[in-house]
Amino acid sequence: MVYPITVRINVQIILQPAYTNHFIQFVKKGSDNLRKAIGTIDWQLLIFLLLFLNVKLVVKIAAIIFIYLARTNFSFGFAFKKSRLPHFYLLIIGVSIFNWIFHQQYSSLNYGVVLLTGILFWGLSILAMHQVKLSVENNSTETIHRTIFLFLLINAIVSLAIYAGIILETGALNPYRYQGNYQKYFIGTGDYIKGVTFDSSTTNAVLNGFGVLYFLARRNSGMTLLCMAVLLLTGSNASNILLCIILAFVFISKSSRIQKSIMLLCLMFLVIFMAKISPQNNQYIAEAWQRIGNHSFFRQTANAQSKQNKKNADRLEVHKKEIAKHYLDSLNLEIYRQKLAKRTTAPVFTSFVNEAGWPDIPKPNIHSPEFQHRSDTTLEQIELLAYAGSHKINLQNVADYPGRNYPPGKLNALRQTFHFFYQHPNFILTGMGMGNFSSKLAFRVSGLKMAGGFPEGYYYVHDAFKNNHLALFIFYFSKPAGLHSLTNTPNSVYDQLLSEYGIAGLLLFLAFYLGFFLKRSKGLSYGIPIILLMGGFFFLDYWFEQLSVVIFFELLLFTDIKQANERNYTIS
């Protein structure tokens, strides 16, 4: 009888006017805070980021059109002193036009189209950077911070939704260990976690790498750990290694006790992921590191032959183990068939009972074909080999190593670049020219259809690209899937700048791009770590031509520079 009385008293108290007014005020205050938070987000910038970072070029162009219709402003503010934007993009276009004239390529209509396409990419970078800078200038730093927060939150939600879809498809809570469906996921599960950009998983990894450093500096532990979790889900080993290096730098430099604790938690996440969730990545990293260590620019044939002999002996041992494994599988299969035969004459509940009395449900044979990676040649591999044949690309120039002990493709690509300049020193100063040696543009206009489409009548392949980086790409990616990784692509901003714009291109990048931000680095909170991280990421892909993570990198730096200037102004 006590409980009904208590309930009746509580209801009466709640229904009193004073408490009702407090409840209404609480709801109203929450509503006002929500409305204030929504009102302090730069929605134009958010929509622009969501569109411009999308993988489709047509969507990127639509993003540029949208943002310039929303706020028409073409005052870029380039100047010799105190330039509003870095001169790098303009100077790179200037080097491209110089090469076009100096190498007398104006007689080729197809290359003229290629040059205009490349200038379009650099021009889109300028247009996007200008609008990002406008957003930072026209809004408070807190508004930009909320916009960045919301963008990374949306990206994390989409990434987790993709992961949940994989769980539903496979029925496995940890698809990184799921070997069914011909190992569609397994070690490659992270390749499907592409985030809101629907670009490569590496793009998603880079964005979340930025997010970890950004939220760490802002002491938002929840978002720091969320970005770290999404980064790990992408399975990008290169991104994990680079981020760990930068976090170690932050840890030993200037960081609070709370920030150190968060960094240790991020490290713990990484250890758990590598040890329990996706342990096969450990073997992958070890093999990649071994391939780097086993190969140098001056490799000894005798050592290679010795390693090949040892590899043949190991292969024979593996073959013996395979015979034993198949024998045991056959034996288990026969036992299973006998159980099935008994099942036809005995009740179901007594046919499969173990010694403990529990139902003994037969487990699937992990050595059956559906749990193995398909070794048959894919359509993409056939197309690559057909392209090599029709364009008379000699793949043997890449395969100058005995057996299958291939070095990482990026190391091989760097060797090709240096070897080419050794043979053609007249190109060292300004490079081979835009789209002629190493760039996403070179792949796009080649007709290979691996980096976007291009009008068929204007396909263009320079011999320097065909005999080096294109041959290298086809060689590695026409092999089994184990070689289809980021480490085997020639993609690299540094390689692109050196090979197509020469030493001049590299110096312009260092002085007028990185130098632009470093000159304004005084008082930055997360700017220096992000610059260092981006410096490492530039080894991984042609990020400027990707028109994705670079613009987000620039947004973070412009925001941090503005906030540092505001702090310095307040102190002075």
ChimeraX attribute file (.defattr): number of C-alpha atoms within 10 A of each C-alpha:
attribute: neighborCount
match mode: 1-to-1
recipient: residues
	/A:1	5
	/A:2	6
	/A:3	8
	/A:4	9
	/A:5	10
	/A:6	11
	/A:7	11
	/A:8	10
	/A:9	12
	/A:10	11
	/A:11	11
	/A:12	10
	/A:13	13
	/A:14	12
	/A:15	12
	/A:16	10
	/A:17	10
	/A:18	10
	/A:19	12
	/A:20	13
	/A:21	12
	/A:22	11
	/A:23	13
	/A:24	11
	/A:25	12
	/A:26	12
	/A:27	12
	/A:28	12
	/A:29	12
	/A:30	12
	/A:31	12
	/A:32	12
	/A:33	12
	/A:34	12
	/A:35	11
	/A:36	11
	/A:37	12
	/A:38	14
	/A:39	11
	/A:40	17
	/A:41	21
	/A:42	21
	/A:43	13
	/A:44	14
	/A:45	20
	/A:46	17
	/A:47	15
	/A:48	22
	/A:49	22
	/A:50	17
	/A:51	23
	/A:52	24
	/A:53	24
	/A:54	21
	/A:55	19
	/A:56	16
	/A:57	17
	/A:58	11
	/A:59	15
	/A:60	22
	/A:61	13
	/A:62	14
	/A:63	21
	/A:64	19
	/A:65	13
	/A:66	16
	/A:67	19
	/A:68	14
	/A:69	10
	/A:70	10
	/A:71	11
	/A:72	11
	/A:73	13
	/A:74	10
	/A:75	9
	/A:76	16
	/A:77	12
	/A:78	13
	/A:79	11
	/A:80	8
	/A:81	6
	/A:82	10
	/A:83	12
	/A:84	15
	/A:85	20
	/A:86	22
	/A:87	19
	/A:88	22
	/A:89	21
	/A:90	14
	/A:91	16
	/A:92	21
	/A:93	19
	/A:94	13
	/A:95	21
	/A:96	23
	/A:97	18
	/A:98	14
	/A:99	20
	/A:100	19
	/A:101	12
	/A:102	12
	/A:103	12
	/A:104	10
	/A:105	15
	/A:106	14
	/A:107	10
	/A:108	11
	/A:109	12
	/A:110	16
	/A:111	22
	/A:112	15
	/A:113	16
	/A:114	23
	/A:115	21
	/A:116	13
	/A:117	17
	/A:118	21
	/A:119	20
	/A:120	14
	/A:121	18
	/A:122	19
	/A:123	15
	/A:124	18
	/A:125	20
	/A:126	20
	/A:127	17
	/A:128	22
	/A:129	21
	/A:130	19
	/A:131	23
	/A:132	22
	/A:133	18
	/A:134	17
	/A:135	20
	/A:136	23
	/A:137	14
	/A:138	11
	/A:139	13
	/A:140	16
	/A:141	18
	/A:142	13
	/A:143	20
	/A:144	23
	/A:145	21
	/A:146	16
	/A:147	22
	/A:148	22
	/A:149	17
	/A:150	14
	/A:151	18
	/A:152	20
	/A:153	16
	/A:154	15
	/A:155	23
	/A:156	23
	/A:157	16
	/A:158	18
	/A:159	25
	/A:160	17
	/A:161	14
	/A:162	17
	/A:163	24
	/A:164	12
	/A:165	12
	/A:166	19
	/A:167	15
	/A:168	12
	/A:169	10
	/A:170	16
	/A:171	11
	/A:172	14
	/A:173	13
	/A:174	16
	/A:175	25
	/A:176	23
	/A:177	19
	/A:178	20
	/A:179	20
	/A:180	20
	/A:181	15
	/A:182	16
	/A:183	20
	/A:184	18
	/A:185	19
	/A:186	19
	/A:187	19
	/A:188	19
	/A:189	22
	/A:190	23
	/A:191	17
	/A:192	19
	/A:193	30
	/A:194	23
	/A:195	28
	/A:196	21
	/A:197	22
	/A:198	18
	/A:199	19
	/A:200	16
	/A:201	23
	/A:202	24
	/A:203	26
	/A:204	27
	/A:205	28
	/A:206	23
	/A:207	22
	/A:208	27
	/A:209	26
	/A:210	27
	/A:211	25
	/A:212	28
	/A:213	25
	/A:214	25
	/A:215	20
	/A:216	25
	/A:217	20
	/A:218	15
	/A:219	15
	/A:220	14
	/A:221	19
	/A:222	12
	/A:223	21
	/A:224	25
	/A:225	20
	/A:226	20
	/A:227	28
	/A:228	26
	/A:229	19
	/A:230	25
	/A:231	31
	/A:232	24
	/A:233	25
	/A:234	28
	/A:235	25
	/A:236	22
	/A:237	20
	/A:238	18
	/A:239	23
	/A:240	19
	/A:241	12
	/A:242	17
	/A:243	26
	/A:244	18
	/A:245	15
	/A:246	18
	/A:247	22
	/A:248	13
	/A:249	14
	/A:250	21
	/A:251	17
	/A:252	9
	/A:253	9
	/A:254	10
	/A:255	15
	/A:256	13
	/A:257	9
	/A:258	12
	/A:259	19
	/A:260	18
	/A:261	14
	/A:262	20
	/A:263	25
	/A:264	15
	/A:265	16
	/A:266	22
	/A:267	16
	/A:268	12
	/A:269	16
	/A:270	19
	/A:271	13
	/A:272	13
	/A:273	18
	/A:274	17
	/A:275	13
	/A:276	13
	/A:277	16
	/A:278	21
	/A:279	16
	/A:280	15
	/A:281	19
	/A:282	13
	/A:283	10
	/A:284	14
	/A:285	13
	/A:286	11
	/A:287	12
	/A:288	16
	/A:289	13
	/A:290	13
	/A:291	15
	/A:292	15
	/A:293	10
	/A:294	15
	/A:295	18
	/A:296	13
	/A:297	9
	/A:298	6
	/A:299	11
	/A:300	10
	/A:301	11
	/A:302	9
	/A:303	11
	/A:304	17
	/A:305	14
	/A:306	11
	/A:307	16
	/A:308	16
	/A:309	13
	/A:310	12
	/A:311	15
	/A:312	13
	/A:313	12
	/A:314	12
	/A:315	12
	/A:316	12
	/A:317	11
	/A:318	12
	/A:319	12
	/A:320	11
	/A:321	12
	/A:322	12
	/A:323	11
	/A:324	12
	/A:325	13
	/A:326	13
	/A:327	12
	/A:328	12
	/A:329	16
	/A:330	12
	/A:331	12
	/A:332	13
	/A:333	13
	/A:334	12
	/A:335	12
	/A:336	13
	/A:337	12
	/A:338	11
	/A:339	14
	/A:340	14
	/A:341	12
	/A:342	15
	/A:343	15
	/A:344	10
	/A:345	9
	/A:346	12
	/A:347	10
	/A:348	12
	/A:349	11
	/A:350	14
	/A:351	18
	/A:352	18
	/A:353	13
	/A:354	11
	/A:355	7
	/A:356	7
	/A:357	9
	/A:358	11
	/A:359	14
	/A:360	14
	/A:361	10
	/A:362	9
	/A:363	6
	/A:364	9
	/A:365	12
	/A:366	12
	/A:367	12
	/A:368	12
	/A:369	13
	/A:370	15
	/A:371	17
	/A:372	15
	/A:373	17
	/A:374	15
	/A:375	9
	/A:376	8
	/A:377	12
	/A:378	13
	/A:379	9
	/A:380	12
	/A:381	19
	/A:382	12
	/A:383	15
	/A:384	20
	/A:385	18
	/A:386	12
	/A:387	15
	/A:388	19
	/A:389	12
	/A:390	9
	/A:391	11
	/A:392	11
	/A:393	20
	/A:394	16
	/A:395	20
	/A:396	11
	/A:397	13
	/A:398	21
	/A:399	16
	/A:400	9
	/A:401	16
	/A:402	12
	/A:403	14
	/A:404	9
	/A:405	15
	/A:406	19
	/A:407	21
	/A:408	22
	/A:409	25
	/A:410	22
	/A:411	17
	/A:412	21
	/A:413	24
	/A:414	18
	/A:415	14
	/A:416	18
	/A:417	19
	/A:418	16
	/A:419	13
	/A:420	16
	/A:421	18
	/A:422	12
	/A:423	9
	/A:424	11
	/A:425	12
	/A:426	11
	/A:427	21
	/A:428	19
	/A:429	17
	/A:430	22
	/A:431	25
	/A:432	27
	/A:433	24
	/A:434	29
	/A:435	27
	/A:436	23
	/A:437	30
	/A:438	31
	/A:439	28
	/A:440	24
	/A:441	23
	/A:442	25
	/A:443	26
	/A:444	21
	/A:445	26
	/A:446	23
	/A:447	20
	/A:448	19
	/A:449	13
	/A:450	13
	/A:451	16
	/A:452	15
	/A:453	14
	/A:454	19
	/A:455	10
	/A:456	10
	/A:457	8
	/A:458	15
	/A:459	17
	/A:460	22
	/A:461	21
	/A:462	15
	/A:463	12
	/A:464	16
	/A:465	21
	/A:466	23
	/A:467	19
	/A:468	25
	/A:469	27
	/A:470	26
	/A:471	19
	/A:472	27
	/A:473	23
	/A:474	21
	/A:475	24
	/A:476	23
	/A:477	19
	/A:478	19
	/A:479	14
	/A:480	15
	/A:481	15
	/A:482	10
	/A:483	17
	/A:484	15
	/A:485	14
	/A:486	17
	/A:487	19
	/A:488	22
	/A:489	24
	/A:490	28
	/A:491	24
	/A:492	22
	/A:493	24
	/A:494	19
	/A:495	25
	/A:496	26
	/A:497	27
	/A:498	26
	/A:499	32
	/A:500	26
	/A:501	27
	/A:502	21
	/A:503	17
	/A:504	19
	/A:505	24
	/A:506	21
	/A:507	15
	/A:508	20
	/A:509	22
	/A:510	14
	/A:511	17
	/A:512	18
	/A:513	16
	/A:514	16
	/A:515	15
	/A:516	19
	/A:517	20
	/A:518	16
	/A:519	9
	/A:520	17
	/A:521	19
	/A:522	14
	/A:523	15
	/A:524	20
	/A:525	20
	/A:526	21
	/A:527	26
	/A:528	19
	/A:529	20
	/A:530	22
	/A:531	20
	/A:532	16
	/A:533	22
	/A:534	21
	/A:535	15
	/A:536	17
	/A:537	23
	/A:538	17
	/A:539	19
	/A:540	21
	/A:541	23
	/A:542	22
	/A:543	21
	/A:544	18
	/A:545	18
	/A:546	21
	/A:547	21
	/A:548	22
	/A:549	21
	/A:550	20
	/A:551	22
	/A:552	18
	/A:553	17
	/A:554	17
	/A:555	20
	/A:556	22
	/A:557	23
	/A:558	24
	/A:559	23
	/A:560	24
	/A:561	22
	/A:562	17
	/A:563	19
	/A:564	19
	/A:565	17
	/A:566	13
	/A:567	13
	/A:568	12
	/A:569	9
	/A:570	8
	/A:571	7
	/A:572	6
